Every structure is written in C-alpha cells, then in structure tokens.
Amino acid sequence: MAEIVVALFLSKKVYQEDGKPAHLNQIAAVFEKMFNFSFGSIYDQQEQVFLRKPFNRTKALDFLRNLIIRKDKEDGKQTR
C-alpha cells in the first residue's frame, strides 16, 4: 500500500479541494480510513519503499495492471 500512496503523491495528480496537489500524509490518511489500517508514520514507510534492497520497483503496479487486464478480458468474453 505504501508504494501506491507514494506513487500517487509523486505523480502530483491527486488534488486537494483547492486544486493544489495533495500532501503525502493526506493521501495516506484517506487510504488508512478507506482500508481500515494504519501506516504508522507514512514518512517512515516512504523511506522504506526506497531503502528496500533488492526490490522490484513495479511489483505492486504490475499486479494491479494485471488485475485490470484480466477483468477486461473477462468482460470482453461476456459481451461477445
């Protein structure tokens, strides 16, 4: 989850109500509430994302991408 939150923060594509990019702790707070868990310190988690060795930088994103592709294929079969 931390990888996703950090990626969303770095993208600067998640906005506050005033139209400015959301802060890391704001995005993390929404994820904590939405999924009912706690990061502890999101800043510590962010550091761990970049310190983990060896790590696959895209593992979480590849997993999510593959879920979307699989769902799209399933939906395509149902509509044919």
N, C-alpha and C positions, 0 to 999 in steps of 0.2 A: 504494500500500500504506500509506503514511503516513497518508493520510486515513482509512482503515479503522481502523488502530490507534488514532489519536487519537479517532475517534468511539466506539470500544469503551471506551476509557479514560474519556471524558467521560460515557458512559452509566452508569457505575458498576454495570454488570450482569455484569461478568466478575470472578469471585471467586478469592481465594487459598484454600488448603486450610483456613485458619482462619475462613473465611466473610466476611472483610473484602474490600472492593473491591481489585482488583489495581492495582499501580502501572503507570504508562506504560512504564517500562523492562522490567517483567516481561512485559507483553503483547507488546512489541516483540521481546523475546528469543525468545518462542515462535514468532512469525512468521518471524524470521530462521532459526531452526532448521527450521521446517516447510517453508519455501520456499527454503532454502539461499542466502541472500543477506545483506547487511549494510546496515543503515541508516546506519552510522557513528554519529553522535550522534542518537538519536531526539529529543532535545530541540531540536536544530537543525532537524530535519525538521518537528517540530511547529510551530516558529516559521515555517518556510517555508509551511506549509499556510495560515496566517493572513495572511502577507505577500504572497502571490502576487496580483497585480492585472493585468489582470482575471482573474477566475476564476469557475468555476461551482461553487458550494458543494456541489451534489448530483450532479455528473457521475459520479463513481465509484459512488455508491449507486444512481443511476438505471440505470447499466449493469448492476449486479448484479441489481437488481429486474427488469429486462427479461429477463435470462437465466432467472430463476426463472419468470417468466410464460410465456416461450417453452417451457420444459421442461414446465410444467404443461399447456399447450395440446397439446404433442406427446403427452404421456401420456394425455390425455383422448381424443385421436383414436384411440389404440391400443386403449383399453378399450371403445370403442363398437362 
